[in-house]
Amino acid sequence: MGILRYLVRRLLFSVMLILGVSAIIFFLLNAIGNPIDVLMADNPGITDEALAAVKAYYHMDASVGHRYLIWLGNVARLDFGTSITTNLPVGGMLLTFGAETLKLQIPAIVLALLLAIGFASIAAVRQYSRLDFGVMSSALLGHSLPGFLLGVLLILIFAYWLGIFPSYGAYSTRNPLLGSTVIDGLWHMVLPLTMLTVFNTATLTLLLRANLVDVLRQDFIMAARASGLPERRVVFQHALRNAIIPVLTYLGILFGLMLATAPVTESVFTWPGAGALYLAAIQSLDYPVIMAETLVVTAMLVGFTLLTDLAYVLIDPRIRLD
């Protein structure tokens, strides 16, 4: 009953938070400028009739508050409107571009977590050894390098110097690799996936190693070792289960901000994802696209934060949500 009451409270708070963020972004966008002016600049030959139709469709003659209520009512029916610049349904654009972003982000986070568990466990068990020093130095270097710089280095080495992988795009523009679109898509994923995995692995390794070192000094770990349990079981079943709890918060943020953190990677590798779509929409003040993606990112962040809190209880029953 306590968990149910907690979920109801969190869901109500989440709805209010999403509404608040959407209202702030909507009013800020309208304060920055008029997208119709941008549309006229990009299309100097647009007729007065077409311009009047666009203004009527987006209710530009109404007040900002009225337009927000209209937009909110459409969103409640899962209608995100039509893009001002492309005249395409925003919902379909988000599904298409978002799928390309998730195709990179989800494998990168999963791979990073698996690698971080291995590296952090080795470093924590062999604390202050050369292996620990090597793991920590590599993790600090990977965490300190700016993402775009790492991406440029990968392109320079593996695309231009060695010519192994493509430097841009999600698919070949002419002939796919080995005549297969699946293999061709995987081939294009290697460099951007590597960039994301390296950065996430470095950060997760630093967090997890610090937590593991602290947990391995606890009395219950000493008791488990004294009882004759194998070291592998002590580390992975007892110590890791407790050390990974604080890391879940960072993982929840990573999953929640998958679309929001995409612009850097997608700009470096010219990846046709939600990040590239978001940047293009900002440049053209395409507020239906900006509002829709902002709403999705906010909902994802709030949703994964809630799932992270629930995961705490599943991993450690001593934690209570109520």
C-alpha positions in Angstrom: 0.0 0.0 0.0 2.9 2.3 0.8 4.5 1.8 -2.6 1.1 2.4 -4.3 0.7 5.7 -2.4 4.2 6.7 -3.4 3.6 5.9 -7.0 0.4 8.0 -7.1 2.3 11.0 -5.5 5.2 10.7 -7.9 2.9 10.4 -10.9 1.0 13.5 -9.9 4.2 15.4 -9.3 5.6 14.2 -12.6 2.5 15.4 -14.5 2.8 18.9 -12.9 6.5 19.0 -13.6 6.1 18.1 -17.3 3.3 20.7 -17.7 5.5 23.3 -16.0 8.5 22.7 -18.2 6.3 22.7 -21.4 4.7 26.0 -20.4 8.1 27.6 -19.7 9.6 26.4 -23.0 6.5 27.5 -25.0 6.5 31.0 -23.6 10.3 31.4 -24.0 10.1 30.3 -27.6 7.4 32.8 -28.4 9.4 35.5 -26.6 12.5 34.8 -28.7 10.9 35.4 -32.1 8.2 34.6 -34.6 8.8 31.4 -36.7 6.8 33.0 -39.5 9.5 35.6 -40.0 12.1 32.7 -40.3 9.8 31.0 -42.8 9.5 34.1 -44.9 13.3 34.6 -44.8 13.8 31.0 -46.0 11.0 31.3 -48.6 11.0 34.8 -50.0 8.6 33.9 -52.8 5.8 32.7 -50.5 2.4 34.1 -51.4 0.3 36.1 -49.1 -2.4 33.4 -49.2 0.0 30.7 -48.2 1.4 32.9 -45.4 -2.2 33.6 -44.1 -3.0 29.8 -44.2 0.2 29.1 -42.1 -0.7 31.8 -39.6 -4.3 30.5 -39.3 -3.1 26.9 -38.9 -0.7 27.8 -36.1 -3.1 30.3 -34.5 -0.5 33.1 -34.7 -3.2 35.8 -34.3 -4.2 34.4 -30.9 -2.5 35.2 -27.6 0.4 33.1 -26.4 -1.6 31.6 -23.5 -4.4 30.6 -25.9 -2.0 29.0 -28.3 -0.4 27.0 -25.4 -3.8 25.7 -24.4 -4.6 24.7 -28.0 -1.2 22.9 -28.2 -1.8 21.2 -24.9 -5.2 19.9 -26.0 -3.7 18.5 -29.2 -0.9 16.8 -27.3 -3.5 15.2 -25.0 -4.8 13.5 -28.2 -1.2 12.6 -29.1 -1.2 15.1 -31.9 2.1 17.0 -31.9 1.1 19.1 -34.9 3.0 19.7 -38.2 6.5 21.1 -38.7 6.6 24.7 -39.9 9.7 24.1 -42.1 9.0 20.6 -43.5 5.2 20.4 -43.3 5.5 16.9 -42.0 3.7 15.4 -39.0 5.9 16.0 -35.9 4.9 12.7 -34.3 6.2 10.7 -37.3 9.4 12.8 -37.4 10.1 12.0 -33.8 9.6 8.3 -34.3 11.9 8.2 -37.3 14.7 10.4 -36.0 14.3 9.1 -32.4 14.7 5.5 -33.5 18.1 6.4 -35.1 19.2 8.0 -31.8 18.1 5.1 -29.6 19.8 2.7 -32.0 23.1 4.3 -30.8 22.3 5.3 -27.2 20.8 2.1 -25.8 23.7 -0.3 -26.9 26.2 2.3 -25.8 24.8 2.5 -22.2 24.4 -1.3 -21.9 28.0 -1.9 -23.2 29.3 0.8 -20.9 27.7 -0.7 -17.9 29.0 -4.2 -18.6 32.5 -2.9 -19.2 32.4 -0.6 -16.2 31.4 -3.6 -13.9 34.4 -5.6 -15.1 37.0 -2.7 -15.0 35.7 -1.4 -11.6 35.7 -4.8 -10.0 39.3 -5.6 -11.1 40.5 -2.2 -10.0 38.7 -2.3 -6.6 39.9 -5.8 -5.7 43.5 -5.0 -6.7 43.5 -1.5 -5.1 46.7 0.5 -5.5 48.2 -2.0 -7.9 49.5 -1.2 -11.3 46.3 -2.6 -12.8 44.2 -0.3 -10.6 46.4 2.6 -11.6 46.0 1.8 -15.3 42.2 1.4 -15.1 41.8 4.6 -13.1 44.2 6.6 -15.4 42.3 5.4 -18.5 39.0 6.2 -16.9 40.1 9.7 -15.9 41.4 10.3 -19.4 38.2 9.0 -21.1 36.1 11.1 -18.7 38.1 14.3 -19.2 38.2 14.2 -23.0 35.4 16.3 -24.6 33.0 14.1 -26.5 33.4 16.0 -29.8 37.2 15.8 -29.6 37.1 12.0 -29.1 34.7 11.7 -32.0 37.0 13.8 -34.3 40.0 11.6 -33.2 38.1 8.5 -34.1 37.2 9.9 -37.5 40.7 11.0 -38.2 42.3 7.7 -37.2 39.8 5.0 -38.4 38.1 6.9 -41.3 40.7 9.0 -42.9 44.1 7.5 -42.0 43.1 3.8 -41.9 39.9 4.0 -44.1 38.2 1.2 -42.1 34.9 2.9 -41.1 32.8 5.6 -42.6 33.0 9.1 -41.1 29.4 10.2 -41.4 25.8 9.1 -41.8 23.8 6.0 -40.8 23.8 4.3 -44.1 25.8 4.4 -47.4 24.4 6.7 -50.0 25.2 4.4 -52.8 26.1 0.7 -52.4 25.6 -0.9 -49.0 28.4 -2.8 -47.5 28.4 -6.5 -48.7 25.0 -5.7 -50.3 23.2 -5.8 -46.9 21.6 -2.8 -45.4 21.8 -4.4 -41.9 25.6 -4.9 -42.1 25.9 -1.5 -43.7 24.0 0.1 -40.8 26.1 -1.8 -38.2 29.3 -0.7 -40.0 28.2 3.0 -39.8 27.4 2.6 -36.1 30.9 1.5 -35.0 32.5 5.0 -34.6 29.7 6.9 -32.9 28.9 3.9 -30.7 32.6 3.7 -29.7 32.5 7.4 -28.8 29.5 7.1 -26.6 30.7 3.9 -25.0 34.1 5.2 -24.1 32.8 8.3 -22.3 30.0 6.4 -20.4 32.3 3.5 -19.5 34.9 6.0 -18.1 32.3 7.8 -15.9 30.6 4.6 -14.7 34.0 3.0 -13.9 35.0 5.9 -11.7 31.7 5.9 -9.8 31.5 2.1 -9.4 35.2 1.6 -8.4 34.9 4.3 -5.7 31.7 2.6 -4.3 33.2 -0.9 -4.5 36.3 0.1 -2.6 34.1 1.5 0.2 31.8 -1.6 0.3 34.7 -4.1 0.3 35.8 -2.6 3.6 32.5 -3.2 5.3 32.1 -5.8 8.0 29.6 -8.0 6.1 32.2 -8.5 3.3 34.8 -9.5 5.9 32.3 -11.9 7.3 31.5 -13.4 3.9 35.2 -13.9 3.3 35.7 -15.5 6.7 32.9 -17.9 6.0 34.8 -19.4 3.1 32.9 -18.0 0.2 34.8 -17.7 -3.1 36.2 -14.2 -3.8 34.3 -14.0 -7.1 31.0 -14.6 -5.2 31.9 -12.1 -2.5 32.6 -9.4 -5.0 29.9 -9.9 -7.6 27.0 -11.2 -5.4 27.5 -9.3 -2.2 29.8 -6.2 -2.8 28.7 -5.3 -6.3 25.0 -5.5 -5.4 25.5 -2.8 -2.7 28.0 -0.7 -4.7 25.8 -0.4 -7.8 22.9 1.3 -6.0 24.4 4.8 -6.1 25.3 4.2 -9.8 21.7 3.6 -10.6 21.0 7.3 -10.3 23.5 8.1 -13.0 22.1 5.3 -15.2 18.6 6.7 -14.8 19.8 10.1 -15.9 21.7 8.5 -18.9 18.6 6.7 -20.1 16.3 9.7 -19.4 18.5 12.1 -21.4 19.2 9.8 -24.3 17.6 12.2 -26.8 18.8 15.4 -25.0 22.5 14.3 -25.1 22.4 13.2 -28.8 23.2 16.5 -30.6 27.0 16.3 -29.8 27.4 12.8 -31.2 25.1 13.4 -34.1 26.7 16.6 -35.1 30.2 15.0 -35.2 29.1 12.0 -37.2 26.3 13.7 -39.2 23.9 11.1 -37.7 20.3 11.6 -38.7 18.8 11.4 -35.2 16.7 13.3 -32.8 19.7 15.5 -31.8 20.2 16.7 -35.4 16.5 17.2 -35.7 16.4 19.3 -32.5 19.3 21.5 -33.6 17.7 22.1 -37.0 14.4 23.0 -35.3 16.1 25.5 -33.0 17.8 27.2 -35.9 14.5 27.7 -37.8 12.4 28.3 -34.7 10.2 25.3 -35.6 8.4 25.4 -32.3 6.1 22.3 -32.9 9.2 20.2 -33.2 11.0 21.9 -30.4 8.0 21.6 -28.1 7.4 17.9 -29.0 11.0 16.8 -28.4 11.3 18.8 -25.2 8.1 17.2 -23.9 9.4 13.7 -24.8 12.8 14.3 -23.2 11.2 15.7 -20.0 8.8 12.7 -19.8 11.7 10.2 -20.4 13.8 11.9 -17.7 11.0 11.9 -15.2 9.9 8.3 -16.1 13.4 6.8 -15.8 14.0 8.7 -12.5 10.9 6.9 -11.1 12.1 3.6 -12.5 15.4 4.1 -10.8 13.8 4.7 -7.4 11.8 1.5 -7.9 15.0 -0.4 -8.8 16.5 0.6 -5.5 13.9 -1.5 -3.7 14.4 -4.5 -5.9 18.1 -4.5 -5.4 18.1 -3.7 -1.7 14.9 -4.6 0.2 16.0 -2.5 3.1 15.2 0.7 1.2 11.6 1.8 1.6 9.9 4.3 -0.7 7.1 5.2 1.7 
